[in-house]
């Protein structure tokens, strides 16, 4: 029977799908395949999940975790993509993590319809997980296995054809081994060529050695590699280049010559392999103890220049195999030779350059000292001195940046920094808590040189991040007899090496004259500016005192409290309020940019414009700010501006209109303890010539509180850098809303000072609080006989209950006159010519807050206001009352008068604001 006429191993079911046939002979072949696959990657278990005639996956082979292996196989069969699953991975989110690593490779055509099954390997011996290289190898094996399945036939009558398949499998296994070895040899040759090119083209020894050791780690597939060099006395091997996770810890260890594997190789000049490091007494245990690392196996080779050993290189812990082999030694010797050549080349170049560098450095030092002396003589201020001096430092020490860090004598909580970066010297300030390294060195007085590593950066605070780049040298300076506490630093050495003792000596040489020059310059500046500052402060204070109101507005409508405290000698904040009679009030808070005399003058100009507009025009807050901005912009030549929040309160309607010019949102605390922020839109005054301002309008109720403030009230910080904040500010006021406004303002200031734990304020503090009076209600009713003798009783009734509550000037007299006229009209006119027996009228008054409403009710003739004649003033002046004058008088003296007839009664309403 010819092979192509025999039934194939891959068959079709009735639905047209492909599957693998099964028999005892084929099962033997499948198990043989699984055994070889396990051997390739040292797997603990293997199975083939083949598609059967029903289209399901059938397992051939044993797995420890059948459930997870089956899930992985189904996933790969469905996706047609091979995968590597690491130990501890969750296959499904709700499932427990897998206890072993898995490789699962697809059998079948990725683009066609022929899907045969999945090859699954479970657990790798001696290691945590399979590697990507293991996955590539098994994937290659599976692809060839799939090709063999497609080209093989099966015959029960001709069992010798199974031998053909077995032979093909053996060829596949050999092919896979050859493929794996070829890949390794090709990779090794590429790395040797790359290392050779690197050594020939680079003069950076540190970079070359790191790249060579990283290459060795990659080629030999190890967890770590290291290069150790002999010290000058040849007593110890010092770790020079280390790769792997424990680089920092290992680099600090010294290995005595003759001890440990590296020490032995240095003496014998012969390479060594240790495949059972845990049970070999020759292994130097101090390395594992210091790094908390477990060394399983070691490959070591000497570094030899001529006949002299200069060091040792090591490869530590194979990753995807158990042992180093003898074949590894020849390969590893290539890397040791490369490292030795690189070191020898660099040392020769360094020796050639040392003499020239020393001569150049001595000459440069003399030039720098001369240049520094010139800078000291020519500089007239601190910034000028620093600009020249730091330029000299960066040039002399061949670095990118330099600077001077100073603890301010007057402000112990702040650090002053002169930093030269990108060729420009800038002055800046940092809080004390934003530095750790500089402060500790200034405290100890010890200099420090270091490379900026990721580990070191973890300890950096804001100042260190701002100043220290790549590598640095810091020298504390504190001249005897002076008050200067400072440190010089240089950062970003241009050469391959970091700063050294020569650089430190140079910095010490230049630091002494610089420190003395800085102190002298600062003292001279203080003497020169002290008198002018004192005079300027005095003028500024006078201007500000003239700007602020002399006394608080006193009104039964509200309780006003205000407090403004300058952070320095003078403040950039101001506030104002004004009463337009008894019906309208305005309030504002503002914050001027800048400080000192120019800011005070700008403040005076701005406040004068706003006061003039608010007191001479009837503009809304938004309109007023629009006009004020135009005027202030015309006079703002210095770039200064003012943020401002302005409100206008109407007493009768209890409405508050507001607008903001770039100021903080202000606070409206309601009677129930809730609050809203009053927001406005618009640029600060003086920034742009034309801009619109959008404000708002709210309805206030008795018991509400308005809080006006500047940013200094909420931006104060604690020693930990935490901001006081708006939320804390509002909560504090709400908790004390039953206290007087002035007491609340003073208490919140004390709380902010306690919070900051500092005698000095971060910014100016200004807070104004308005507490609107609670509503008081009062109601009385009394009936009177409609007789002239009862009118005095009516006046007594009003006086008894209302006189003490009426505080508005002349209001009480206006009410008595109006009631007298109204009652006279009822007695003399309403009941005239009526037949009512015992006529009466009723007087009812209601007091709601500041408003009094009086209601008079009678049952006389209907009153028609339209029929009342207009009064003649001339006739009344002559004593001739011709009617209408009483009604005219009532409507003039009272705020509101109205009349109503309900078909039975006349009802007269009179209203008056009494507070």
Helices and strands as residue ranges (DSSP letters): G 3-5, E 7-8, E 10-12, E 18-20, H 24-41, E 43-51, E 57-62, H 66-79, E 83-85, E 102-108, E 115-124, H 132-150, E 153-154, H 160-201, H 205-219, E 222-230, E 236-243, H 247-250, E 254-256, H 260-268, E 272-274, G 277-279, H 286-291, E 298-305, E 308-318, H 326-378, H 382-396, E 399-407, E 414-421, E 424-431, G 432-434, H 437-444, E 448-451, H 454-457, H 462-467, E 471-477, E 486-493, H 501-547, E 558-565, E 573-580, E 584-592, H 596-616, H 621-635, E 642-650, E 655-661, E 666-669, E 675-678, E 696-699, E 705-709, G 711-713, H 726-735, H 741-756, E 765-772, E 777-785, G 788-790, H 791-802, G 803-805, H 811-825, I 826-830, E 840-848, E 851-858, G 865-867, H 873-877, H 885-893, E 896-901, E 906-913
